[in-house]
Amino acid sequence: MTNIKQPYGLKNGEIVSIDQVESGLKCDCFCPACNGRLIARKGTEKQHHFAHYKSDDCGKGTETILHKLSKEIISNAKTFTTPALKLGDSDITIFEETEIQIDNVKLEHRLGDIIPDIIIESKGKELLVEITVTHELCFPKTRTITEKGFATIEIFVQELITELYSSGDLFLKSNIFQDELLSGTKYKRWIFNPKVDKVKRELKNNYAIRLERKTIKFDEYEYLNFIDDCPRNIRTWKGGFKKGKSYANIDEYCPSCEFCAGIDYKVWTDPRIEFHQHSYLVATYCCGDYKNEFQELVRCIR
């Protein structure tokens, strides 16, 4: 992460800020990552911070303490605000920002193959929360979350801390960090929410038109997979009998299009190479006929 001098330490097992302790070794603090002794540097020229005493900085103290601090804050909170839930990569909103009640919190509790940082229990439902400081969520964990259907939010604490630090706002002295962690949504994003799948399934089954893939061959190996009459009118044919009519490159536009409710693929196994499989587009499901009232349609079926 960005070069933020360590603002927190552990004293008697509790998180303390640089502002809460005496200078020098009288702080009696230790690094939460390596358990090395810390010295409190509280001069007049540089920003107050902890440093490792007679040893190199392990480089993990700030990350560890921010994980610990975030978990501690959420564990002691009564409410938590989730960010707006969008339909894929679009601006179509399924749910606005929502403040939920916290009934119980589990930390580092195993769920099958994964161990979420935090599990918030609210009105009989579970919300997984991942705290990101240096490394974003790894693909295997994201895949498991999606396959198992766990509602999961990721909080980019690194970005929050970096902004506060660069602006000179010592979050140690205020409740800005805590308020943003609990009530803000700027640094939160949905990893997965089963409501998105529900909406897409409903759109696909009851509102979308199935459009078969069409193909143009450019050369021996290059093809354009497309559909005609794209409601977004992103591209039009420049010549031929279709000149002026709209179309869409399925591979380029459809997967991220707000009106796309699904894509059918067919798996083909190469008979010449055992277990070597290919998948190719067959059709896309388009809700473009509802583009003028699409937001309202999504709200009705959510």
Long-range contacts (C-beta under 8 A, 24 or more apart in sequence): 1-62, 1-63, 1-133, 1-134, 1-158, 1-161, 1-162, 2-158, 2-162, 2-165, 2-166, 4-62, 4-161, 4-162, 4-165, 5-47, 5-49, 5-50, 5-51, 6-31, 6-38, 6-49, 6-50, 6-51, 6-57, 6-61, 6-62, 6-65, 7-48, 7-49, 7-50, 7-62, 7-170, 7-171, 7-172, 8-32, 8-50, 8-61, 8-62, 8-65, 8-66, 8-69, 8-172, 9-38, 9-40, 9-50, 9-61, 9-65, 10-65, 15-65, 15-68, 15-69, 15-72, 17-172, 17-173, 18-42, 18-48, 18-49, 18-50, 18-172, 19-48, 19-170, 19-172, 19-173, 25-53, 31-58, 31-61, 31-64, 32-61, 32-64, 32-65, 32-68, 33-58, 33-60, 33-61, 33-63, 33-64, 33-65, 34-58, 34-60, 34-61, 47-170, 62-133, 62-161, 63-133, 63-134, 66-131, 66-133, 66-157, 66-158, 66-161, 67-117, 67-131, 67-133, 67-157, 70-117, 70-118, 70-131, 70-155, 70-157, 70-181, 71-107, 71-117, 71-118, 71-131, 73-178, 73-181, 73-182, 74-102, 74-105, 74-118, 74-120, 74-129, 74-181, 74-182, 75-105, 75-107, 75-118, 77-102, 77-182, 78-102, 79-182, 79-183, 80-120, 80-122, 80-127, 80-129, 80-182, 81-182, 81-183, 81-184, 81-185, 82-127, 82-153, 82-185, 82-188, 82-190, 83-153, 83-185, 83-188, 83-189, 83-190, 84-185, 85-190, 85-193, 85-195, 85-196, 86-190, 87-196, 87-199, 87-200, 87-258, 87-298, 88-196, 88-200, 88-256, 88-258, 88-260, 89-256, 89-258, 90-256, 90-257, 90-258, 91-258, 92-258, 92-294, 92-295, 92-298, 93-295, 93-298, 94-193, 94-195, 94-196, 94-199, 94-298, 94-299, 94-302, 95-195, 95-302, 97-185, 99-183, 100-127, 111-148, 111-150, 112-144, 112-148, 113-144, 114-141, 114-144, 114-145, 116-150, 116-152, 125-151, 126-150, 126-151, 127-151, 127-152, 127-153, 128-152, 128-153, 128-191, 129-153, 129-154, 129-155, 130-154, 130-155, 130-191, 131-155, 131-157, 132-156, 132-157, 132-158, 133-157, 133-158, 134-158, 137-191, 142-191, 142-192, 145-191, 145-192, 146-191, 146-192, 149-192, 149-194, 149-197, 150-192, 151-192, 151-193, 151-194, 152-190, 152-191, 152-192, 152-193, 153-188, 153-189, 153-190, 153-191, 154-188, 154-189, 154-190, 154-191, 155-181, 155-187, 155-188, 156-187, 156-188, 156-189, 157-181, 157-187, 159-187, 160-186, 160-187, 195-302, 198-302, 199-298, 199-301, 199-302, 200-261, 200-262, 202-301, 203-261, 203-285, 203-287, 203-297, 203-298, 203-301, 204-261, 204-262, 204-285, 207-261, 207-287, 207-290, 207-297, 208-261, 208-262, 208-285, 208-286, 208-287, 209-285, 209-286, 209-287, 209-288, 209-289, 210-264, 210-283, 210-284, 210-285, 211-283, 211-284, 211-285, 211-286, 212-282, 212-283, 213-250, 213-281, 213-282, 213-283, 213-284, 224-249, 225-249, 225-250, 225-251, 225-280, 225-281, 226-250, 227-254, 227-284, 227-286, 230-288, 231-259, 231-286, 231-288, 231-289, 231-291, 232-257, 232-259, 232-288, 232-291, 250-281, 250-284, 251-281, 254-284, 258-294, 259-286, 259-287, 259-288, 259-290, 259-291, 259-294, 260-284, 260-285, 260-286, 260-287, 261-285, 261-286, 261-287
